[in-house]
Amino acid sequence: MPKVSKYIWVWDYKDPRYPLQFFVGGRGDGKTYGALDGARLNYLETGSRFMFSRLTIKEQKQITSRSGNSKGNPFKKINKKEGCNIVILGAGDELVSTITDFETDDKGKIIPTGKVYGYSCSLVDLCDVRGQDFDDVDDWLIDEFIPEKHKRLPKGLGDALLNGIETINRDREDEGRPPLNVFCMANANDIYNPIFKDLG
């Protein structure tokens, strides 16, 4: 997979010996861009899908679209640079949205192209979708896992993270497959953050 030179390329660190990794750094150094572009390229090369999450339902709604246009679409810059049209497309009150390419017809109606790069669900919601099958997901990208200090969050985010890993990973290692790869990315708002506290 080619490296994007300007941005941190978290995919250089993917290693089944270390399935849970945290990337904490300065604002605007491309952690999210590199993670998402690498996931896009990985899907195009291997067909492997990914899960993309923010912490809360409110944050998740900001990046999800019903119409194909979302001000908070984390793929905006990738779409512009790579000529894609990727969006996190949600429908109604479903907890899990689809990360997909789409086109629009002459009336502006959304037409998905059939490329499903992966899925998106908030970290706190994943515990409510335990029955869903994510066997096609090999990588989980959690963005902004360190909240800004003024944000109020539910307790037990560390447990939510571990439950989410269990929900997606299932028994793939018993089948001889590598474990789910988890990249958690954040700005260095507070090193003493809820997930690090819960995980000790």
Backbone as a printed PyTorch tensor [residue, N CA C, xyz], in Angstrom:
tensor([[[  0.8420,  -1.1720,   0.0000],
         [  0.0000,   0.0000,   0.0000],
         [  0.8920,   1.2430,   0.0000]],

        [[  0.7220,   2.1670,  -0.9450],
         [  1.5810,   3.3430,  -0.9960],
         [  1.3850,   4.2560,   0.1940]],

        [[  2.4590,   4.8850,   0.6110],
         [  2.4150,   5.7860,   1.7590],
         [  2.1100,   7.2080,   1.2970]],

        [[  1.2410,   7.8970,   2.0220],
         [  0.9700,   9.3020,   1.7490],
         [  2.0200,  10.1060,   2.5140]],

        [[  2.9470,  10.7360,   1.8030],
         [  4.1320,  11.2980,   2.4350],
         [  3.8400,  12.4140,   3.4340]],

        [[  2.8040,  13.2170,   3.1730],
         [  2.5540,  14.3760,   4.0200],
         [  1.9780,  13.9990,   5.3870]],

        [[  1.3260,  12.8670,   5.4680],
         [  0.5850,  12.5180,   6.6650],
         [  1.1800,  11.3180,   7.3900]],

        [[  0.8820,  11.2610,   8.6910],
         [  1.2670,  10.0840,   9.4610],
         [  0.5660,   8.8780,   8.8490]],

        [[  1.3240,   7.8370,   8.5700],
         [  0.7720,   6.6550,   7.9130],
         [  0.7000,   5.5400,   8.9510]],

        [[ -0.4290,   5.4790,   9.6770],
         [ -0.5590,   4.5190,  10.7740],
         [ -0.4260,   3.0810,  10.2820]],

        [[ -0.6880,   2.8680,   8.9890],
         [ -0.6370,   1.5120,   8.4450],
         [  0.7670,   0.9210,   8.4560]],

        [[  1.7930,   1.7650,   8.5760],
         [  3.1630,   1.2500,   8.7280],
         [  3.3040,   0.4310,  10.0040]],

        [[  2.3950,   0.6520,  10.9540],
         [  2.5060,   0.0230,  12.2710],
         [  1.5610,  -1.1570,  12.4500]],

        [[  0.8340,  -1.5040,  11.4110],
         [ -0.0890,  -2.6390,  11.5450],
         [  0.7070,  -3.9210,  11.7520]],

        [[  0.4040,  -4.6250,  12.8350],
         [  1.1590,  -5.8150,  13.2030],
         [  0.2540,  -6.6940,  14.0650]],

        [[ -0.0080,  -7.9460,  13.6530],
         [ -0.9110,  -8.7990,  14.4450],
         [ -0.4260,  -9.0620,  15.8690]],

        [[  0.8540,  -8.8110,  16.1290],
         [  1.3560,  -8.9690,  17.5110],
         [  0.8680,  -7.8380,  18.4010]],

        [[  0.4790,  -6.7030,  17.7860],
         [  0.0170,  -5.5330,  18.5360],
         [ -1.3210,  -5.0690,  17.9590]],

        [[ -2.3870,  -5.8080,  18.2420],
         [ -3.6690,  -5.5200,  17.5780],
         [ -4.3740,  -4.2600,  18.0710]],

        [[ -3.9370,  -3.6870,  19.1940],
         [ -4.5600,  -2.4690,  19.7200],
         [ -3.4770,  -1.4120,  19.8880]],

        [[ -3.5480,  -0.3490,  19.0700],
         [ -2.5250,   0.6930,  19.1110],
         [ -3.1670,   2.0690,  19.2240]],

        [[ -2.4880,   2.9520,  19.9600],
         [ -2.9670,   4.3070,  20.1780],
         [ -1.9970,   5.3020,  19.5530]],

        [[ -2.5340,   6.2370,  18.7790],
         [ -1.7260,   7.2760,  18.1400],
         [ -2.2040,   8.6290,  18.6640]],

        [[ -1.3390,   9.2700,  19.4390],
         [ -1.6660,  10.5550,  20.0470],
         [ -0.6670,  11.5870,  19.5470]],

        [[ -1.1560,  12.7080,  19.0260],
         [ -0.2310,  13.7030,  18.4980],
         [ -0.8660,  15.0660,  18.3720]],

        [[ -0.1870,  15.9330,  17.6400],
         [ -0.6560,  17.2900,  17.4440],
         [ -1.8570,  17.3460,  16.5120]],

        [[ -2.5350,  18.4540,  16.5760],
         [ -3.7130,  18.6640,  15.7300],
         [ -3.2760,  18.8940,  14.2850]],

        [[ -3.9730,  18.2650,  13.3480],
         [ -3.7360,  18.5290,  11.9360],
         [ -2.5500,  17.8200,  11.3240]],

        [[ -2.0320,  16.7810,  11.9900],
         [ -0.8850,  16.0690,  11.4130],
         [ -1.3060,  14.8720,  10.5570]],

        [[ -2.5950,  14.7300,  10.3120],
         [ -3.0640,  13.7630,   9.3280],
         [ -3.3110,  12.3580,   9.8340]],

        [[ -3.4890,  12.1880,  11.1460],
         [ -3.7480,  10.8450,  11.6680],
         [ -5.0140,  10.2580,  11.0500]],

        [[ -6.0880,  11.0440,  11.0650],
         [ -7.3680,  10.5640,  10.5310],
         [ -7.2950,  10.3870,   9.0240]],

        [[ -6.7270,  11.3590,   8.3410],
         [ -6.6260,  11.2790,   6.8800],
         [ -5.8600,  10.0150,   6.4740]],

        [[ -4.6990,   9.8150,   7.0680],
         [ -3.8840,   8.6510,   6.7160],
         [ -4.5750,   7.3380,   7.0420]],

        [[ -5.2660,   7.2990,   8.1950],
         [ -5.9650,   6.0710,   8.5850],
         [ -7.0890,   5.7500,   7.6040]],

        [[ -7.8760,   6.7630,   7.2500],
         [ -9.0100,   6.5350,   6.3460],
         [ -8.5490,   6.2490,   4.9200]],

        [[ -7.5290,   6.9650,   4.4530],
         [ -7.0560,   6.7180,   3.0920],
         [ -6.4210,   5.3270,   2.9950]],

        [[ -5.7070,   4.9230,   4.0270],
         [ -5.1470,   3.5720,   4.0420],
         [ -6.2260,   2.5070,   4.0470]],

        [[ -7.3050,   2.7490,   4.8050],
         [ -8.4230,   1.8020,   4.8380],
         [ -9.0920,   1.7210,   3.4710]],

        [[ -9.2160,   2.8760,   2.8030],
         [ -9.7930,   2.9040,   1.4520],
         [ -8.9320,   2.0910,   0.4830]],

        [[ -7.6320,   2.3330,   0.5140],
         [ -6.7250,   1.6130,  -0.3850],
         [ -6.7020,   0.1190,  -0.0790]],

        [[ -6.7420,  -0.2090,   1.2070],
         [ -6.7410,  -1.6170,   1.6080],
         [ -7.9750,  -2.3360,   1.0680]],

        [[ -9.1390,  -1.6550,   1.1210],
         [-10.3540,  -2.2540,   0.5720],
         [-10.2070,  -2.4750,  -0.9390]],

        [[ -9.6890,  -1.4770,  -1.6350],
         [ -9.5430,  -1.5950,  -3.0900],
         [ -8.5680,  -2.7030,  -3.4730]],

        [[ -7.5460,  -2.9370,  -2.6410],
         [ -6.5430,  -3.9580,  -2.9480],
         [ -6.9560,  -5.3540,  -2.5060]],

        [[ -7.6390,  -5.4500,  -1.3650],
         [ -7.8860,  -6.7760,  -0.7830],
         [ -9.3650,  -7.0910,  -0.5730]],

        [[-10.2340,  -6.0830,  -0.6440],
         [-11.6550,  -6.3000,  -0.3350],
         [-11.9490,  -6.3010,   1.1490]],

        [[-10.9260,  -6.0230,   1.9820],
         [-11.0950,  -6.0100,   3.4290],
         [-11.7940,  -4.7320,   3.8670]],

        [[-12.8460,  -4.8780,   4.6580],
         [-13.6180,  -3.7270,   5.1080],
         [-13.1470,  -3.2540,   6.4830]],

        [[-13.6010,  -2.0650,   6.8640],
         [-13.2000,  -1.4940,   8.1440],
         [-14.4030,  -0.8670,   8.8400]],

        [[-14.2550,  -0.6680,  10.1330],
         [-15.2270,   0.0490,  10.9510],
         [-14.6000,   1.3830,  11.3290]],

        [[-15.3780,   2.4660,  11.2580],
         [-14.9010,   3.7850,  11.6750],
         [-15.8260,   4.3080,  12.7510]],

        [[-15.2530,   4.7530,  13.8640],
         [-16.0680,   5.1830,  15.0050],
         [-15.5890,   6.4910,  15.5900]],

        [[-16.5440,   7.2640,  16.0630],
         [-16.2940,   8.3460,  17.0080],
         [-16.8470,   7.8700,  18.3470]],

        [[-16.6160,   8.6300,  19.4170],
         [-16.9940,   8.1440,  20.7420],
         [-18.4990,   8.0910,  20.9790]],

        [[-19.1930,   9.1740,  20.6650],
         [-20.5890,   9.2900,  21.0920],
         [-21.5570,   9.2980,  19.9100]],

        [[-22.8220,   9.1120,  20.2410],
         [-23.8800,   9.1450,  19.2330],
         [-23.9320,  10.5260,  18.5700]],

        [[-23.8030,  11.5800,  19.3810],
         [-23.8490,  12.9450,  18.8500],
         [-22.7240,  13.1690,  17.8410]],

        [[-21.5120,  12.7440,  18.1760],
         [-20.3800,  12.8960,  17.2570],
         [-20.6020,  12.0750,  15.9930]],

        [[-21.1740,  10.9000,  16.1720],
         [-21.4300,  10.0250,  15.0300],
         [-22.4160,  10.6570,  14.0590]],

        [[-23.4510,  11.2940,  14.5980],
         [-24.4450,  11.9390,  13.7450],
         [-23.8380,  13.0620,  12.9210]],

        [[-22.8250,  13.7230,  13.4620],
         [-22.1920,  14.8370,  12.7520],
         [-21.4310,  14.3840,  11.5130]],

        [[-21.0110,  13.1300,  11.4720],
         [-20.2470,  12.6490,  10.3100],
         [-21.0770,  11.7740,   9.3810]],

        [[-22.3470,  11.5410,   9.7530],
         [-23.2220,  10.6690,   8.9700],
         [-24.1920,  11.5110,   8.1490]],

        [[-24.4940,  11.0290,   6.9630],
         [-25.3900,  11.7500,   6.0590],
         [-26.5260,  10.8500,   5.6240]],

        [[-27.6930,  11.4430,   5.3920],
         [-28.8030,  10.7040,   4.7860],
         [-28.9100,  11.0130,   3.3060]],

        [[-28.3000,  12.1340,   2.9030],
         [-28.4820,  12.6010,   1.5310],
         [-27.2330,  12.4690,   0.6700]],

        [[-26.1050,  12.1040,   1.2750],
         [-24.8560,  12.0590,   0.5220],
         [-24.0110,  13.2830,   0.7480]],

        [[-24.6050,  14.3470,   1.2850],
         [-23.8550,  15.5550,   1.5950],
         [-23.7950,  15.7140,   3.1040]],

        [[-22.5880,  15.7930,   3.6320],
         [-22.4200,  15.9480,   5.0640],
         [-21.2890,  16.9270,   5.3170]],

        [[-21.5800,  17.9730,   6.0830],
         [-20.5300,  18.9480,   6.4010],
         [-19.4100,  18.2960,   7.1900]],

        [[-19.7520,  17.2870,   7.9750],
         [-18.7550,  16.6350,   8.8120],
         [-18.1420,  15.3920,   8.1950]],

        [[-18.3460,  15.1740,   6.9010],
         [-17.8270,  13.9700,   6.2450],
         [-16.3040,  13.8960,   6.3750]],

        [[-15.7630,  12.8930,   7.0810],
         [-14.3120,  12.8090,   7.2480],
         [-13.5740,  12.4390,   5.9640]],

        [[-14.3140,  12.0690,   4.9140],
         [-13.6890,  11.7070,   3.6370],
         [-13.5960,  12.8880,   2.6660]],

        [[-14.0020,  14.0860,   3.0890],
         [-14.0410,  15.2360,   2.1790],
         [-12.7190,  15.4520,   1.4500]],

        [[-11.6340,  15.5310,   2.2230],
         [-10.3310,  15.8190,   1.6260],
         [ -9.8750,  14.6670,   0.7370]],

        [[-10.1240,  13.4280,   1.1600],
         [ -9.7780,  12.2640,   0.3420],
         [-10.5650,  12.2970,  -0.9590]],

        [[-11.8560,  12.5950,  -0.8670],
         [-12.6810,  12.6790,  -2.0710],
         [-12.1210,  13.6980,  -3.0560]],

        [[-11.7220,  14.8470,  -2.5340],
         [-11.2060,  15.9140,  -3.3890],
         [ -9.8780,  15.5260,  -4.0310]],

        [[ -8.9880,  14.9570,  -3.2370],
         [ -7.6440,  14.6420,  -3.7390],
         [ -7.6240,  13.4060,  -4.6290]],

        [[ -8.4690,  12.4330,  -4.3200],
         [ -8.4110,  11.1430,  -5.0090],
         [ -9.5270,  10.9500,  -6.0260]],

        [[-10.4040,  11.9190,  -6.1530],
         [-11.4960,  11.8000,  -7.1190],
         [-12.5430,  10.7790,  -6.7250]],

        [[-12.7140,  10.5850,  -5.4240],
         [-13.7140,   9.6320,  -4.9150],
         [-14.9990,  10.3890,  -4.5810]],

        [[-15.9820,   9.6480,  -4.1410],
         [-17.2200,  10.2410,  -3.6480],
         [-17.7150,   9.3600,  -2.5020]],

        [[-16.9090,   9.3100,  -1.4350],
         [-17.1820,   8.4130,  -0.3080],
         [-17.9280,   9.1860,   0.7700]],

        [[-18.9190,   8.5490,   1.3440],
         [-19.7160,   9.1700,   2.3970],
         [-20.1240,   8.0920,   3.4040]],

        [[-20.3680,   8.5220,   4.6370],
         [-20.9620,   7.6370,   5.6420],
         [-22.4590,   7.8440,   5.5410]],

        [[-23.1290,   6.8550,   4.9940],
         [-24.5360,   6.9870,   4.6420],
         [-25.3930,   6.2450,   5.6610]],

        [[-26.2460,   6.9830,   6.3560],
         [-27.1210,   6.3870,   7.3520],
         [-28.5630,   6.4790,   6.9230]],

        [[-29.3820,   5.6570,   7.5370],
         [-30.8070,   5.6720,   7.2130],
         [-31.5990,   5.6410,   8.5070]],

        [[-32.3760,   6.6680,   8.7310],
         [-33.2380,   6.6860,   9.9100],
         [-32.4580,   6.6080,  11.2040]],

        [[-32.9160,   5.7490,  12.1100],
         [-32.3040,   5.6300,  13.4240],
         [-31.4100,   4.4040,  13.5540]],

        [[-30.9650,   3.8480,  12.4450],
         [-30.0700,   2.7020,  12.5180],
         [-28.7630,   3.1180,  13.1820]],

        [[-28.2390,   2.2430,  14.0400],
         [-27.0110,   2.5620,  14.7630],
         [-25.7800,   2.4150,  13.8820]],

        [[-25.8310,   1.5160,  12.9130],
         [-24.6760,   1.2570,  12.0410],
         [-24.9520,   1.8490,  10.6660]],

        [[-24.0470,   2.7100,  10.2100],
         [-24.1380,   3.3170,   8.8860],
         [-23.1630,   2.6240,   7.9370]],

        [[-23.3310,   2.8730,   6.6560],
         [-22.4930,   2.2500,   5.6290],
         [-21.5390,   3.2820,   5.0370]],

        [[-20.2760,   2.9060,   4.8940],
         [-19.2940,   3.7590,   4.2360],
         [-19.2450,   3.3140,   2.7780]],

        [[-19.6940,   4.1880,   1.8860],
         [-19.9080,   3.7600,   0.5140],
         [-19.5880,   4.8680,  -0.4800]],

        [[-19.3350,   4.4780,  -1.7070],
         [-19.2790,   5.4100,  -2.8340],
         [-20.7050,   5.6640,  -3.3000]],

        [[-20.9380,   6.8360,  -3.8430],
         [-22.2640,   7.0760,  -4.4110],
         [-22.1560,   8.0260,  -5.5980]],

        [[-23.1820,   8.0010,  -6.4090],
         [-23.3490,   8.9600,  -7.4990],
         [-24.7210,   9.5990,  -7.3100]],

        [[-24.9560,  10.7020,  -7.9920],
         [-26.2840,  11.3030,  -7.9610],
         [-26.8310,  11.3780,  -9.3760]],

        [[-28.1320,  11.1460,  -9.5000],
         [-28.7470,  11.2720, -10.8240],
         [-29.0650,  12.7390, -11.0990]],

        [[-29.6740,  13.0260, -12.2330],
         [-29.9230,  14.4180, -12.6140],
         [-30.9350,  15.1240, -11.7110]],

        [[-31.6320,  14.3490, -10.8750],
         [-32.5710,  14.9420,  -9.9150],
         [-31.9600,  15.0410,  -8.5180]],

        [[-30.6850,  14.6560,  -8.4080],
         [-29.9930,  14.7280,  -7.1280],
         [-30.2210,  13.5310,  -6.2310]],

        [[-30.8460,  12.4990,  -6.7480],
         [-31.1090,  11.2990,  -5.9540],
         [-29.8170,  10.4910,  -5.7950]],

        [[-29.5920,   9.9800,  -4.5660],
         [-28.4010,   9.1900,  -4.2560],
         [-28.4880,   7.8180,  -4.9140]],

        [[-27.4160,   7.4220,  -5.5820],
         [-27.3300,   6.0850,  -6.1680],
         [-26.0270,   5.4490,  -5.6910]],

        [[-26.0740,   4.5490,  -4.6880],
         [-24.8430,   3.8800,  -4.2530],
         [-24.2330,   3.0730,  -5.4060]],

        [[-22.9140,   3.0810,  -5.4850],
         [-22.2360,   2.3920,  -6.5870],
         [-22.0470,   0.9030,  -6.3250]],

        [[-22.2640,   0.4790,  -5.0960],
         [-22.0400,  -0.9260,  -4.7680],
         [-20.7410,  -1.1580,  -4.0240]],

        [[-19.8620,  -0.1580,  -4.0020],
         [-18.6260,  -0.2810,  -3.2240],
         [-18.9440,   0.0250,  -1.7660]],

        [[-18.8470,  -0.9620,  -0.9180],
         [-19.0400,  -0.7610,   0.5190],
         [-17.6750,  -0.9290,   1.1780]],

        [[-17.0800,   0.1920,   1.5480],
         [-15.7500,   0.1660,   2.1630],
         [-15.8060,  -0.3590,   3.5920]],

        [[-16.9400,  -0.1290,   4.2360],
         [-17.0440,  -0.5710,   5.6150],
         [-18.2780,   0.0060,   6.2790]],

        [[-18.1670,   0.1550,   7.6000],
         [-19.3060,   0.5550,   8.4030],
         [-18.8770,   1.6060,   9.4210]],

        [[-19.8490,   2.2780,   9.9950],
         [-19.5500,   3.2990,  10.9920],
         [-20.5820,   3.2340,  12.1000]],

        [[-20.0900,   3.2900,  13.3260],
         [-20.9570,   3.2140,  14.4990],
         [-20.2090,   3.8580,  15.6610]],

        [[-20.9110,   4.5800,  16.5080],
         [-20.2200,   5.1820,  17.6520],
         [-19.7290,   4.0780,  18.5990]],

        [[-18.6740,   4.4000,  19.3370],
         [-18.1220,   3.4440,  20.2990],
         [-19.1700,   3.0200,  21.3160]],

        [[-19.9400,   3.9810,  21.8320],
         [-20.9180,   3.6280,  22.8690],
         [-22.0960,   2.8470,  22.3070]],

        [[-22.3430,   2.9280,  20.9960],
         [-23.4550,   2.1830,  20.3910],
         [-23.0960,   0.7380,  20.0540]],

        [[-21.8150,   0.4450,  19.9030],
         [-21.4470,  -0.9060,  19.4730],
         [-21.9290,  -1.9770,  20.4420]],

        [[-22.0540,  -1.6190,  21.7240],
         [-22.5370,  -2.6160,  22.6910],
         [-23.9900,  -2.9870,  22.4270]],

        [[-24.7080,  -2.1570,  21.6740],
         [-26.1110,  -2.4400,  21.3760],
         [-26.3130,  -3.1660,  20.0490]],

        [[-25.2260,  -3.4690,  19.3510],
         [-25.3490,  -4.1820,  18.0700],
         [-24.5580,  -5.4880,  18.1110]],

        [[-24.5090,  -6.0860,  19.2930],
         [-23.6830,  -7.2780,  19.4840],
         [-24.1090,  -8.4490,  18.6070]],

        [[-25.3570,  -8.4750,  18.1770],
         [-25.8190,  -9.5870,  17.3550],
         [-25.4400,  -9.4780,  15.8920]],

        [[-24.9520,  -8.3070,  15.4580],
         [-24.6320,  -8.1350,  14.0420],
         [-23.3050,  -8.8020,  13.6980]],

        [[-23.1990,  -9.2330,  12.4620],
         [-22.0180,  -9.9580,  11.9960],
         [-21.0710,  -8.9900,  11.2940]],

        [[-19.8880,  -8.8050,  11.8710],
         [-18.8630,  -7.9610,  11.2640],
         [-17.6590,  -8.8030,  10.8440]],

        [[-17.9230,  -9.9890,  10.3600],
         [-16.8450, -10.9050,   9.9860],
         [-15.9910, -10.3580,   8.8440]],

        [[-16.5620,  -9.4470,   8.0450],
         [-15.8190,  -8.8850,   6.9140],
         [-14.9800,  -7.6750,   7.3140]],

        [[-15.0030,  -7.3030,   8.6040],
         [-14.2410,  -6.1560,   9.0980],
         [-12.9280,  -6.6420,   9.7000]],

        [[-11.8150,  -6.1480,   9.1650],
         [-10.4930,  -6.5400,   9.6780],
         [ -9.8100,  -5.4280,  10.4590]],

        [[-10.2910,  -4.1850,  10.2880],
         [ -9.6550,  -3.0410,  10.9440],
         [-10.7290,  -2.1430,  11.5450]],

        [[-10.4530,  -1.6420,  12.7380],
         [-11.3650,  -0.7210,  13.4060],
         [-10.6060,   0.5650,  13.6870]],

        [[-11.0780,   1.6740,  13.1480],
         [-10.4650,   2.9780,  13.3250],
         [-11.3440,   3.8050,  14.2600]],

        [[-10.7800,   4.2050,  15.3960],
         [-11.5240,   5.0040,  16.3690],
         [-10.8850,   6.3830,  16.4010]],

        [[-11.6520,   7.3840,  16.0020],
         [-11.1260,   8.7370,  15.8670],
         [-11.4880,   9.5800,  17.0780]],

        [[-10.5580,  10.4510,  17.4660],
         [-10.7690,  11.3750,  18.5960],
         [-11.1470,  10.6180,  19.8730]],

        [[-10.3490,   9.5820,  20.1890],
         [-10.6790,   8.7910,  21.3810],
         [-10.3690,   9.5420,  22.6750]],

        [[ -9.5590,  10.5990,  22.5950],
         [ -9.3540,  11.4690,  23.7620],
         [-10.2570,  12.6820,  23.5810]],

        [[-11.2830,  12.8070,  24.3970],
         [-12.2140,  13.9330,  24.2290],
         [-11.5870,  15.2370,  24.7020]],

        [[-12.0910,  16.3380,  24.1800],
         [-11.7000,  17.6350,  24.7220],
         [-12.2460,  17.7410,  26.1420]],

        [[-11.5560,  18.5070,  26.9770],
         [-11.8420,  18.4890,  28.4150],
         [-13.2540,  18.9300,  28.7750]],

        [[-13.8840,  19.7490,  27.9400],
         [-15.2130,  20.2500,  28.2800],
         [-16.3270,  19.2600,  27.9430]],

        [[-16.0020,  18.1680,  27.2720],
         [-17.0540,  17.2340,  26.8470],
         [-17.4330,  16.2950,  27.9810]],

        [[-18.7310,  16.0510,  28.1040],
         [-19.2260,  15.0950,  29.0940],
         [-19.4740,  13.7720,  28.3930]],

        [[-18.9240,  12.7230,  28.9570],
         [-19.0100,  11.4160,  28.3180],
         [-19.5810,  10.3820,  29.2790]],

        [[-20.1650,   9.3190,  28.7360],
         [-20.6160,   8.2420,  29.6150],
         [-19.4280,   7.5470,  30.2630]],

        [[-19.6850,   6.9230,  31.3950],
         [-18.6130,   6.1800,  32.0660],
         [-18.3720,   4.8570,  31.3570]],

        [[-17.2000,   4.2860,  31.6010],
         [-16.9100,   2.9480,  31.1080],
         [-16.4980,   2.8810,  29.6480]],

        [[-15.8200,   3.9180,  29.1260],
         [-15.4100,   3.8850,  27.7190],
         [-14.3840,   2.7840,  27.4530]],

        [[-13.5460,   2.4900,  28.4510],
         [-12.5900,   1.3890,  28.2860],
         [-13.2970,   0.0570,  28.1160]],

        [[-14.3390,  -0.1600,  28.9110],
         [-15.1420,  -1.3820,  28.7670],
         [-15.8530,  -1.4000,  27.4140]],

        [[-16.3420,  -0.2290,  26.9810],
         [-16.9930,  -0.1540,  25.6740],
         [-16.0260,  -0.5260,  24.5610]],

        [[-14.7800,  -0.0780,  24.6890],
         [-13.7580,  -0.4290,  23.7050],
         [-13.5220,  -1.9410,  23.6750]],

        [[-13.3470,  -2.5400,  24.8430],
         [-13.0980,  -3.9870,  24.9010],
         [-14.3100,  -4.7790,  24.4070]],

        [[-15.5300,  -4.3270,  24.7570],
         [-16.7350,  -4.9920,  24.2520],
         [-16.8490,  -4.8660,  22.7410]],

        [[-16.4700,  -3.6880,  22.2060],
         [-16.4920,  -3.4980,  20.7610],
         [-15.5260,  -4.4200,  20.0440]],

        [[-14.3430,  -4.5840,  20.6270],
         [-13.3670,  -5.5090,  20.0320],
         [-13.9400,  -6.9220,  20.0050]],

        [[-14.5670,  -7.3160,  21.1040],
         [-15.1580,  -8.6580,  21.1660],
         [-16.2950,  -8.8100,  20.1520]],

        [[-17.1090,  -7.7620,  19.9960],
         [-18.2310,  -7.7970,  19.0580],
         [-17.7470,  -7.9970,  17.6260]],

        [[-16.6940,  -7.2680,  17.2360],
         [-16.2010,  -7.3490,  15.8590],
         [-15.2980,  -8.5620,  15.6550]],

        [[-14.4350,  -8.8270,  16.6180],
         [-13.4180,  -9.8790,  16.4710],
         [-14.0130, -11.2820,  16.4530]],

        [[-14.9690, -11.5040,  17.3530],
         [-15.5950, -12.8290,  17.5190],
         [-14.5240, -13.9090,  17.6840]],

        [[-14.6180, -14.9920,  16.9020],
         [-13.6810, -16.1050,  17.0710],
         [-12.7560, -16.2570,  15.8720]],

        [[-12.3970, -15.1300,  15.2400],
         [-11.5740, -15.2260,  14.0230],
         [-10.2100, -15.8480,  14.3060]],

        [[ -9.6680, -15.6440,  15.4930],
         [ -8.3620, -16.2370,  15.8050],
         [ -8.4620, -17.7550,  15.9450]],

        [[ -9.6140, -18.2600,  16.4190],
         [ -9.8250, -19.7020,  16.4800],
         [ -9.8750, -20.3120,  15.0850]],

        [[-10.1880, -19.4650,  14.1030],
         [-10.2440, -19.9200,  12.7080],
         [ -8.9080, -19.7560,  11.9890]],

        [[ -7.8820, -19.3500,  12.7590],
         [ -6.5530, -19.1950,  12.1550],
         [ -6.3320, -17.8660,  11.4660]],

        [[ -7.2270, -16.8990,  11.7080],
         [ -7.0900, -15.5780,  11.0990],
         [ -6.4500, -14.6140,  12.0880]],

        [[ -5.8230, -13.5490,  11.5900],
         [ -5.2380, -12.5480,  12.4990],
         [ -6.3300, -11.8750,  13.3110]],

        [[ -5.9780, -11.3510,  14.4900],
         [ -6.9720, -10.6540,  15.3040],
         [ -7.3890,  -9.3470,  14.6350]],

        [[ -8.5220,  -8.8250,  15.0680],
         [ -8.9630,  -7.5120,  14.6260],
         [ -7.8710,  -6.4930,  14.9300]],

        [[ -7.5600,  -5.6620,  13.9370],
         [ -6.5840,  -4.5910,  14.1200],
         [ -7.3250,  -3.3200,  14.5260]],

        [[ -6.9010,  -2.6930,  15.6410],
         [ -7.5650,  -1.4940,  16.1400],
         [ -6.5690,  -0.3450,  16.2160]],

        [[ -6.8650,   0.7340,  15.4910],
         [ -6.0970,   1.9670,  15.5640],
         [ -6.9570,   3.0200,  16.2510]],

        [[ -6.4780,   3.5600,  17.3780],
         [ -7.1670,   4.6420,  18.0770],
         [ -6.3470,   5.9140,  17.9010]],

        [[ -6.9800,   6.9820,  17.4280],
         [ -6.2560,   8.2060,  17.1020],
         [ -6.8560,   9.3880,  17.8440]],

        [[ -5.9850,  10.3090,  18.2760],
         [ -6.4900,  11.4860,  18.9830],
         [ -5.4410,  12.5790,  19.0450]],

        [[ -5.9310,  13.8000,  19.2300],
         [ -5.0480,  14.9020,  19.5790],
         [ -4.6980,  14.7840,  21.0550]],

        [[ -3.5790,  15.3640,  21.4260],
         [ -3.1030,  15.2270,  22.8030],
         [ -3.8080,  16.2240,  23.7140]],

        [[ -5.1220,  16.0650,  23.8610],
         [ -5.8930,  16.9640,  24.7200],
         [ -5.6210,  16.7020,  26.1960]],

        [[ -5.5710,  15.4280,  26.5530],
         [ -5.3960,  15.0660,  27.9640],
         [ -4.9270,  13.6160,  28.0220]],

        [[ -3.6710,  13.4180,  28.3820],
         [ -3.1400,  12.0500,  28.4190],
         [ -3.8490,  11.2210,  29.4920]],

        [[ -4.4200,  11.9080,  30.5080],
         [ -5.1900,  11.2170,  31.5480],
         [ -6.6490,  11.2170,  31.0950]],

        [[ -6.9400,  10.3650,  30.1310],
         [ -8.2530,  10.3640,  29.4910],
         [ -9.0640,   9.1390,  29.9220]],

        [[-10.3830,   9.1370,  29.6730],
         [-11.2310,   8.0550,  30.1870],
         [-10.8090,   6.6560,  29.7440]],

        [[-10.4100,   6.4730,  28.4810],
         [-10.0510,   5.1350,  28.0220],
         [ -8.7560,   4.6640,  28.6770]],

        [[ -7.7390,   5.5220,  28.7390],
         [ -6.4850,   5.1330,  29.4060],
         [ -6.7300,   4.8430,  30.8810]],

        [[ -7.6000,   5.6490,  31.5260],
         [ -7.9240,   5.4120,  32.9540],
         [ -8.5660,   4.0390,  33.1130]],

        [[ -9.5620,   3.7420,  32.2770],
         [-10.2800,   2.4720,  32.4190],
         [ -9.3800,   1.2810,  32.1390]],

        [[ -8.4410,   1.4390,  31.2060],
         [ -7.5480,   0.3270,  30.8640],
         [ -6.3510,   0.2270,  31.8020]],

        [[ -6.2300,   1.1980,  32.7040],
         [ -5.1430,   1.1730,  33.6830],
         [ -3.7930,   1.5130,  33.0880]]])
